[in-house]
């Protein structure tokens, strides 16, 4: 997703939590066009099952051929960097004072945070994007990268420069700061 995605799209991984995240993060019953992983038939069945279970009624369809086909037909794409927790720690050690968006839950913040982080649970991010600066890259973090990937896509869609800490998280390695 980070390497090439449709501008304004949201990256919600098709796993067991897909329907829950759609329900949390999108305006209820917004019209969706899905970009599905292979095998498309199985992915479509899984996505639709989860969406129906949460009462979603407005799926316009899916994009055959995904982002690659979109791009081959002249559709614009966006991208952002994926970095590691180690990269974030290195930037911090160099005195760069990176802007950090921590999208874990409040309970997890009690386990430790990076001082000065914007602490916004991923489910609240849509309503709080205006709290993030737009003049410097925002480093999106969570415990293992899953929620940070969603948050990075939302920030990118809002025109906020972003770096996804997708390899590692604040619960791993030397970046973990005790509460």
C-alpha positions in Angstrom: 0.0 0.0 0.0 2.7 2.5 1.0 4.6 2.0 -2.3 1.5 2.8 -4.5 -2.1 3.5 -3.6 -5.0 5.5 -4.9 -4.9 9.0 -3.3 -7.5 9.3 -0.5 -8.0 5.6 0.0 -7.7 4.0 3.4 -5.6 0.9 4.1 -7.6 -1.5 6.1 -6.1 -5.0 5.9 -8.5 -7.8 5.0 -8.2 -9.9 8.2 -10.5 -10.9 11.0 -10.7 -7.2 12.1 -11.6 -5.7 8.7 -15.3 -5.1 9.4 -14.6 -3.7 12.8 -12.1 -1.2 11.5 -14.4 -0.2 8.6 -17.2 0.4 11.2 -14.9 2.4 13.4 -13.1 4.5 10.9 -15.5 5.4 8.0 -18.7 7.4 8.1 -21.5 4.9 8.5 -22.7 3.5 5.2 -20.3 5.5 3.0 -20.0 4.1 -0.4 -17.0 1.8 -0.8 -15.0 0.5 -3.7 -12.8 -2.3 -2.5 -9.2 -3.0 -3.6 -8.8 -6.7 -2.9 -5.8 -9.0 -2.4 -5.4 -12.2 -4.4 -7.3 -14.5 -4.7 -9.9 -11.9 -5.5 -12.9 -14.3 -5.3 -12.1 -15.4 -1.7 -11.2 -11.9 -0.7 -14.5 -10.5 -2.0 -16.5 -13.1 -0.2 -14.6 -12.4 3.1 -14.9 -8.6 2.8 -18.6 -8.7 1.9 -19.4 -11.2 4.7 -17.7 -8.9 7.3 -19.4 -5.7 5.9 -22.8 -7.3 5.9 -22.3 -8.5 9.5 -21.8 -4.9 10.6 -24.8 -3.6 8.5 -22.8 -2.0 5.7 -25.1 -1.7 2.6 -23.2 0.5 0.2 -20.4 -1.3 -1.6 -20.2 0.0 -5.2 -17.9 -2.9 -6.2 -14.2 -3.7 -6.4 -11.3 -2.5 -8.6 -10.4 -5.4 -10.9 -6.6 -5.7 -11.3 -6.1 -3.5 -8.2 -3.8 -0.5 -8.0 -1.6 -1.9 -10.8 -4.4 -1.8 -13.3 -5.5 1.6 -12.0 -2.0 2.9 -12.5 -1.6 1.3 -16.0 -4.7 3.2 -17.1 -3.3 6.5 -16.0 -4.8 6.7 -12.5 -2.8 8.8 -10.1 -1.0 7.1 -7.2 0.4 8.3 -3.9 3.2 6.8 -1.8 4.9 7.2 1.5 8.0 5.8 3.3 7.9 2.7 5.5 10.6 2.8 8.1 11.5 0.8 11.2 11.2 1.5 14.9 15.0 1.5 14.8 14.9 4.4 12.2 12.6 6.3 14.5 14.9 5.7 17.5 17.9 6.8 15.4 16.2 10.0 14.4 15.4 10.7 18.0 19.0 10.0 19.1 20.2 12.4 16.4 18.1 15.1 18.0 15.7 15.5 15.1 12.6 15.5 17.4 10.4 13.6 15.0 6.7 14.2 15.2 5.2 10.9 16.4 1.6 9.7 16.2 0.9 6.8 18.6 -2.4 5.2 17.6 -2.5 2.5 20.3 -5.2 2.4 23.0 -5.0 4.3 26.2 -4.2 1.1 28.1 -1.2 0.6 25.9 0.0 4.1 26.4 0.3 3.2 30.1 3.0 0.7 29.2 5.2 3.5 27.9 5.2 6.2 25.2 7.7 8.3 23.3 7.7 11.7 25.1 5.9 14.4 23.1 3.9 11.9 21.0 0.4 12.7 19.7 -1.6 10.1 21.5 -4.7 9.5 19.4 -6.4 6.0 19.3 -6.8 5.0 15.7 -10.6 4.9 16.0 -10.6 8.6 16.9 -8.2 9.7 14.3 -10.7 10.7 11.6 -12.1 13.4 13.9 -8.7 14.5 15.2 -6.5 14.7 12.1 -6.5 18.5 12.4 -4.3 18.1 15.5 -1.4 16.9 13.4 1.1 19.2 11.9 1.4 19.4 8.1 4.8 20.9 7.9 6.9 17.9 8.9 6.6 14.1 8.4 4.4 12.4 11.0 5.8 9.0 12.1 2.9 6.7 12.7 3.4 4.0 15.3 1.5 1.4 17.3 2.5 -1.8 19.0 3.3 -3.9 15.8 2.5 -1.7 12.8 -1.0 -2.8 11.9 -2.9 0.2 13.3 -0.1 2.5 12.3 -0.6 1.4 8.7 -4.3 2.4 8.9 -3.4 5.7 10.5 -0.7 6.4 7.9 -3.1 6.0 5.1 -5.6 8.3 6.8 -3.0 11.0 7.4 -1.7 10.7 3.8 -5.3 11.0 2.5 -5.6 14.3 4.5 -2.4 15.7 2.9 -0.2 15.2 6.0 3.3 13.9 5.1 3.8 10.6 6.8 6.3 7.9 7.6 4.8 4.5 8.6 6.8 2.8 11.3 5.7 -0.6 9.9 8.7 -2.7 11.0 8.6 -3.0 14.7 6.7 -0.9 17.1 7.0 0.9 20.5 6.6 -2.4 22.3 9.7 -3.7 20.7 13.4 -2.8 20.9 15.1 0.2 22.4 12.3 2.6 21.3 10.1 1.5 24.2 10.0 4.2 26.8 8.7 3.2 30.2 5.7 5.1 31.6 
